[in-house]
């Protein structure tokens, strides 16, 4: 079952900053922060996309992976929301 946008945001932030890019909670970047400047790389990106599909419940097509869609938590949540609407 797919989660709401707010739940997806929390799931993504937790997975990113607890598992993929370990960061103390008080130092987590904002939703608009550039994820690549904060430690995201191609391997972590693939892990994140797998997490979104398996745990958040949304399939994001590989051909749609672009820097503007994956650059921040905000852009990822917006991308997920567009796929839920289709």
C-alpha positions, 0 to 999 in steps of 0.5 A: 500500500502506497503511503501519503506524501507526508508519510513518503517524505518521512520515510525517505528522510529517515532512510536517507539520513539514518541508513544511506547518509548517516547524519545526526538528526539535528544536522539533517539537511532541509527538504530543499538541500542538494542531496548530492552535496550531502553525500548521495552518490550513484550507488546510494541513489539506486538503493534509494530508488529500490527503497521507494519502490519496495517500502514507499510503494511507488514505481518510478521509471528509470528513464525519468531519473533526472537531476531535477527529480532526484536532487532533493527530498522535496523534488523526490516527493513531488515526483512520487506524488505525480506518479500516484496521480497517474 
